[in-house]
């Protein structure tokens, strides 16, 4: 079963519409209306309307692209499909992510300015604005970590309140005394102050460049396509509905604002200032609350977009791998924390217009290349199923691309330079990352063979053969690993020449008897004798003297008396935390074609996945990874558990190999479920992780392991991942405080 991390489809149509609508209606119109008026005067209304109309050409392209490739990542996914996983795809994904991150910061600053309507002292203090903005970002970091369903439901509620507030503003502005008047909107009786057509067109496009980030709700929807239910139907509907609502609301809101007051130019609180003129303090209170809610919806949607883009970049190997780790809610929690932290740093810029130019410029760069990618994809995959096909192709993507270029031409020079600097940094990172990866591969190839060891202490002549066979298989599929048969003798024996000679003959006999298994696997193998008072101290000293042991392999003792002695040897070795440990309960191993790995999510069961995959790879076998869930769980929780199991495997192996099958089994007793699974199929080996507690008591590796060992007819390999005592104690404390992990 090959695969990759996938997000859960849990956003319905109203939630997706509100992500695209409320997320962009939010802080932008509240804090940028005054800045748009300062650039173009009354003609700002035309700029907003034209920007909306032009956006429909881009939105139509996204309807086709997002339904053809309904995955998280948006533009990066389309560019990657068109031109491969090269520099262009990396830059598009990275700029898309950074633009959404800047918009998160812009929205947080907008929230702080909206809050200043109720707390006037905030607006005069950069420190106060920054503190409130950071608090807003932290709130949505927490909500996003808890799960996207909670985020989606909250977006619907906030979006509904926001649209109601805008309706009150628009209706009140056009009907109440002291509201809109044509004389206020056009004091000179005309839209433009200049008679020069070129200058006027330039002002229109400069305004569009300033406010264009307010129109990218469709881009947010595409970024979250992997989490949309029924994407074929819901994505195009959500994109077109949200864009239509945005165009109507923006145009009417700025018309009311500019027709109510001629002094809003440059103001971050233009909407609050104007509503006070026709609805008084109650109106200012309503729009102040709406401004805060609007900013929160923008933080919400832009953070959701940025984290999904960073998740995709990480999942593809372009950004650090930890950013694609999912929690049990199936959200990329580390990416959320990372984006939140970067957004907090960006809020320090503070300049609303500058943040907006950077955000809009980044989005336009991304949209330009995604539009071009659609032309390439039509030629490259002419017969691929496209649930939605853009009309007037190829005119639509060509017009959309030209719109992006023209608007970029009129962006602020400082913002374009800043954006160019970001692109340069990402380009250096991309080639630096390639260079480091190439160096690491070359360095790995240049290492001397046999650098690492699998250590097999000699316990008794009988029963060692299958242990050696397993060790040779593991060493065979790993780089630079040799096998060492270790014999520990006591000082008094080493002083007795006859006893020493007898032990030497025994060691040589074992080496000659078992070396054929290593030779068959092309694995270097040798024998070694060390002197110490106890076997455990001898093994520990050997590992400390030559700290290259990857795995320590033992056979499970048969007799009760041997078990007690074995426990006494093994406990200090495990407590030392110097090496991974495997213990084989041997019922005979003729082949290793079918291996079973039960996974509860514990530290050692995750290591069992790695060991099982190495063994299966050596013999071209298959691995069944199972996870038990309660019999009463519903189908949705069942799906979450499967996704969580996929995540565990991917974290351990970087992917889900083709020879690995993942299963969820229902039951109330894990040991019984595992035993029953071995009866359903003829497994050659069960690889199981030790329990998480201390290594003492009747059950050295846990009661569950002991029950499985006794109840199954297959051989059982119990494994423990190395861990220092302090780290083991800390992890168990964290696990007990959060039992869901």
JOCOR-V83373 format. One record per residue. RES is the residue in one letter. PSI is psi in degrees with one decimal (* if undefined). Layout:
RES:PSI + RES:PSI
This chain:
X:97.3 + X:151.1 + X:-177.3 + X:168.6 + X:132.5 + X:145.1 + X:164.4 + X:133.0 + X:105.5 + X:5.3 + X:121.8 + X:179.1 + X:-48.8 + X:-39.0 + X:-41.2 + X:-40.2 + X:-42.9 + X:-28.5 + X:-41.5 + X:-28.6 + X:-65.6 + X:-31.0 + X:-30.2 + X:-23.2 + X:-18.9 + X:-110.1 + X:-26.3 + X:-53.5 + X:-29.0 + X:-43.2 + X:-12.7 + X:-12.6 + X:-45.3 + X:-38.1 + X:-36.6 + X:-40.3 + X:-35.3 + X:-29.8 + X:-48.7 + X:-1.9 + X:-146.0 + X:-28.1 + X:-9.0 + X:-30.8 + X:-45.6 + X:-36.6 + X:-43.8 + X:-40.4 + X:-44.4 + X:-42.2 + X:-41.0 + X:-43.8 + X:-45.2 + X:-31.9 + X:-23.7 + X:-32.8 + X:-38.9 + X:-40.5 + X:-37.6 + X:-41.1 + X:-41.3 + X:-29.9 + X:-42.8 + X:-48.1 + X:-44.2 + X:-27.7 + X:-27.8 + X:-37.3 + X:75.1 + X:62.8 + X:160.6 + X:150.0 + X:-24.4 + X:-123.1 + X:-37.4 + X:-39.2 + X:-43.0 + X:-43.2 + X:-39.0 + X:-41.3 + X:-32.7 + X:-45.0 + X:7.5 + X:175.9 + X:62.2 + X:-160.9 + X:-39.9 + X:-47.9 + X:-40.2 + X:-45.5 + X:-39.7 + X:-48.5 + X:-42.8 + X:-42.5 + X:-36.2 + X:-44.2 + X:-45.9 + X:-33.4 + X:-43.9 + X:-34.5 + X:-41.2 + X:-37.6 + X:-32.5 + X:-46.5 + X:-42.4 + X:-42.5 + X:-37.2 + X:-39.9 + X:-39.8 + X:-38.5 + X:-42.0 + X:-41.4 + X:-37.0 + X:-37.4 + X:-25.5 + X:-15.2 + X:-35.6 + X:-23.7 + X:81.5 + X:-28.5 + X:-24.1 + X:-41.3 + X:-20.2 + X:-0.5 + X:115.9 + X:-34.6 + X:-42.0 + X:-44.2 + X:-44.7 + X:-41.8 + X:-43.6 + X:-40.3 + X:-42.8 + X:-41.4 + X:-39.8 + X:-41.5 + X:-44.6 + X:-37.5 + X:-45.0 + X:-20.0 + X:-46.0 + X:-46.5 + X:-40.3 + X:-36.3 + X:-35.6 + X:-26.4 + X:147.2 + X:-22.4 + X:-43.2 + X:-40.7 + X:-44.0 + X:-43.2 + X:-42.2 + X:-36.6 + X:-38.4 + X:-45.3 + X:-50.0 + X:-38.1 + X:-39.6 + X:-43.9 + X:-40.6 + X:-45.3 + X:-37.1 + X:-42.7 + X:-40.3 + X:-37.2 + X:-42.8 + X:-43.5 + X:-46.7 + X:-48.7 + X:-44.9 + X:-39.9 + X:-37.1 + X:-16.6 + X:-24.6 + X:151.4 + X:152.8 + X:12.0 + X:-141.1 + X:138.8 + X:143.0 + X:-33.0 + X:-37.4 + X:-39.8 + X:-42.9 + X:73.6 + X:-27.3 + X:4.5 + X:14.6 + X:162.2 + X:-38.0 + X:143.9 + X:-26.5 + X:152.9 + X:-4.3 + X:115.5 + X:-40.2 + X:-43.9 + X:-42.8 + X:-42.2 + X:-40.2 + X:-40.6 + X:-38.0 + X:-49.7 + X:-30.5 + X:-37.4 + X:-42.1 + X:-41.8 + X:-33.3 + X:-43.8 + X:5.2 + X:-26.5 + X:-19.1 + X:-7.7 + X:5.7 + X:31.1 + X:-35.4 + X:-31.6 + X:-37.9 + X:-42.2 + X:-43.5 + X:-38.1 + X:-30.0 + X:21.1 + X:-29.6 + X:-13.9 + X:10.7 + X:129.5 + X:145.2 + X:60.0 + X:-32.5 + X:-39.7 + X:-46.1 + X:-33.2 + X:-51.8 + X:-42.0 + X:-47.1 + X:-41.1 + X:-48.2 + X:-39.5 + X:-46.7 + X:-41.4 + X:-40.0 + X:-46.7 + X:-41.2 + X:-47.2 + X:-46.9 + X:-49.3 + X:-46.7 + X:-49.0 + X:-45.6 + X:-38.6 + X:-47.9 + X:-27.4 + X:-46.0 + X:-45.5 + X:-48.1 + X:-22.7 + X:-2.7 + X:-37.9 + X:141.5 + X:9.2 + X:21.6 + X:-7.8 + X:125.0 + X:-2.0 + X:139.2 + X:-6.1 + X:37.9 + X:-40.8 + X:-44.0 + X:-39.5 + X:-39.4 + X:-35.6 + X:-28.5 + X:-25.7 + X:-27.2 + X:-12.4 + X:4.5 + X:-158.0 + X:-42.3 + X:-40.8 + X:-41.8 + X:-36.8 + X:-45.0 + X:-49.1 + X:-28.2 + X:-43.9 + X:-42.3 + X:-39.5 + X:-40.2 + X:-42.7 + X:-42.5 + X:-41.7 + X:-38.0 + X:-39.9 + X:-35.7 + X:-41.9 + X:-45.2 + X:-55.0 + X:-40.2 + X:-35.2 + X:-40.7 + X:-43.3 + X:-47.8 + X:-40.6 + X:-34.9 + X:-32.7 + X:-43.6 + X:-34.4 + X:-45.9 + X:-43.1 + X:-39.7 + X:-43.2 + X:-32.1 + X:-2.4 + X:4.0 + X:-35.1 + X:166.8 + X:139.5 + X:-28.6 + X:-21.6 + X:-12.9 + X:6.3 + X:136.5 + X:148.8 + X:-170.9 + X:-21.6 + X:1.4 + X:44.9 + X:147.9 + X:82.0 + X:-34.9 + X:-35.0 + X:-38.4 + X:-44.6 + X:-42.0 + X:-48.4 + X:-39.5 + X:-43.1 + X:-42.9 + X:-40.7 + X:-40.4 + X:-41.7 + X:-39.2 + X:-30.5 + X:-20.4 + X:-20.9 + X:-45.9 + X:-34.8 + X:110.8 + X:-48.0 + X:-39.0 + X:-45.1 + X:-39.0 + X:-43.5 + X:-42.2 + X:-45.7 + X:-49.4 + X:-43.0 + X:-43.1 + X:-44.9 + X:-40.9 + X:-38.3 + X:-45.5 + X:-46.0 + X:-37.6 + X:-48.9 + X:-31.9 + X:-35.7 + X:-43.8 + X:-34.6 + X:-31.5 + X:-36.2 + X:-44.7 + X:-41.5 + X:-35.5 + X:-39.3 + X:-38.5 + X:-39.9 + X:72.6 + X:-22.9 + X:6.3 + X:146.2 + X:123.9 + X:101.9 + X:-31.1 + X:128.2 + X:127.6 + X:136.5 + X:160.3 + X:31.1 + X:138.9 + X:10.6 + X:-41.5 + X:-52.3 + X:-30.0 + X:-47.1 + X:-43.5 + X:-41.5 + X:-42.1 + X:-39.0 + X:-45.5 + X:-45.3 + X:-43.4 + X:-44.6 + X:-39.3 + X:-37.1 + X:-29.9 + X:9.4 + X:161.7 + X:138.1 + X:-43.2 + X:-41.0 + X:-38.9 + X:-39.8 + X:-43.0 + X:-43.8 + X:-39.5 + X:-37.6 + X:-41.1 + X:-43.0 + X:-39.5 + X:-41.6 + X:-44.9 + X:-35.8 + X:-43.9 + X:-41.5 + X:-42.8 + X:-50.5 + X:-32.3 + X:-40.8 + X:-43.7 + X:-42.2 + X:-43.2 + X:-42.6 + X:-40.5 + X:-41.4 + X:-41.6 + X:-40.5 + X:-42.3 + X:-40.9 + X:-39.5 + X:-39.5 + X:-27.8 + X:-6.6 + X:147.9 + X:141.5 + X:151.5 + X:21.1 + X:-33.8 + X:162.2 + X:147.8 + X:120.6 + X:125.3 + X:97.8 + X:136.8 + X:115.5 + X:-47.4 + X:150.0 + X:-42.5 + X:145.3 + X:6.2 + X:-18.8 + X:-49.6 + X:-28.9 + X:-43.1 + X:-39.7 + X:-41.4 + X:-44.4 + X:-41.3 + X:-37.3 + X:-44.4 + X:-43.2 + X:-31.8 + X:-36.1 + X:0.2 + X:156.4 + X:134.9 + X:46.4 + X:131.0 + X:170.3 + X:140.2 + X:121.1 + X:116.7 + X:127.0 + X:125.5 + X:123.0 + X:152.2 + X:156.6 + X:-39.4 + X:-30.2 + X:-39.9 + X:-21.9 + X:-16.8 + X:111.5 + X:-40.1 + X:-45.8 + X:-39.3 + X:-42.1 + X:-37.9 + X:-42.0 + X:-36.2 + X:-40.2 + X:-38.0 + X:-42.8 + X:-42.6 + X:-36.5 + X:-43.8 + X:-39.5 + X:-44.5 + X:-33.3 + X:-39.0 + X:-7.2 + X:-21.0 + X:-32.6 + X:-36.7 + X:-39.2 + X:-40.6 + X:-31.1 + X:5.9 + X:44.7 + X:125.2 + X:138.0 + X:138.4 + X:167.9 + X:151.9 + X:145.0 + X:132.7 + X:157.0 + X:129.3 + X:165.0 + X:-32.3 + X:154.4 + X:-41.9 + X:-43.5 + X:-35.7 + X:-42.4 + X:-44.0 + X:-43.1 + X:-38.4 + X:-41.7 + X:-35.9 + X:-34.2 + X:-31.1 + X:85.7 + X:67.4 + X:19.7 + X:117.2 + X:-30.0 + X:137.3 + X:118.5 + X:131.1 + X:158.3 + X:146.5 + X:126.6 + X:153.5 + X:-53.1 + X:160.0 + X:-41.2 + X:-38.4 + X:-34.1 + X:-44.4 + X:-45.8 + X:-38.7 + X:-42.9 + X:-41.4 + X:-34.1 + X:-40.8 + X:-36.1 + X:-51.5 + X:-29.4 + X:-45.5 + X:-42.1 + X:-27.0 + X:-27.8 + X:25.4 + X:-21.2 + X:158.2 + X:150.8 + X:137.9 + X:138.2 + X:121.5 + X:121.0 + X:106.6 + X:117.3 + X:16.9 + X:130.4 + X:101.4 + X:-30.3 + X:169.1 + X:63.9 + X:-33.1 + X:116.2 + X:137.6 + X:133.3 + X:107.9 + X:135.2 + X:117.6 + X:-5.2 + X:-2.4 + X:167.9 + X:-44.7 + X:-29.2 + X:-29.5 + X:-38.0 + X:-33.0 + X:-33.5 + X:-44.2 + X:-45.4 + X:-44.9 + X:-40.6 + X:-38.8 + X:-43.5 + X:-42.8 + X:-38.9 + X:-35.4 + X:-32.4 + X:14.3 + X:38.0 + X:-175.4 + X:156.7 + X:128.6 + X:118.6 + X:123.0 + X:151.4 + X:129.2 + X:138.2 + X:162.5 + X:145.7 + X:-25.7 + X:-3.9 + X:141.5 + X:174.3 + X:-34.9 + X:-43.5 + X:-36.0 + X:-45.0 + X:-40.5 + X:-39.7 + X:-38.4 + X:-42.6 + X:-37.7 + X:-39.1 + X:-42.2 + X:-43.2 + X:-41.7 + X:-46.7 + X:-43.3 + X:-39.2 + X:-37.5 + X:-37.2 + X:-2.4 + X:-13.7 + X:-179.1 + X:106.8 + X:156.9 + X:-21.9 + X:10.6 + X:129.5 + X:132.3 + X:133.8 + X:145.9 + X:127.4 + X:144.1 + X:142.5 + X:173.4 + X:-8.8 + X:110.2 + X:-44.4 + X:-44.6 + X:-37.9 + X:-40.4 + X:-43.7 + X:-42.3 + X:-37.3 + X:-38.9 + X:-24.4 + X:-25.1 + X:-25.0 + X:149.5 + X:86.4 + X:141.6 + X:-28.5 + X:141.4 + X:121.0 + X:117.2 + X:139.6 + X:144.8 + X:163.5 + X:172.1 + X:-8.6 + X:-167.1 + X:154.7 + X:78.1 + X:171.5 + X:-171.8 + X:-39.8 + X:102.6 + X:-33.5 + X:10.7 + X:150.6 + X:-38.3 + X:-46.1 + X:-41.8 + X:-38.5 + X:-41.1 + X:-43.5 + X:-40.9 + X:-25.5 + X:-14.7 + X:153.2 + X:-5.5 + X:160.9 + X:151.8 + X:128.0 + X:114.0 + X:133.5 + X:148.9 + X:130.8 + X:141.0 + X:145.6 + X:132.8 + X:153.3 + X:-39.9 + X:-43.8 + X:-38.0 + X:-44.1 + X:-44.6 + X:-43.6 + X:-39.4 + X:-34.4 + X:-43.0 + X:-38.3 + X:-40.7 + X:-29.8 + X:-16.9 + X:78.4 + X:-12.2 + X:-19.2 + X:*
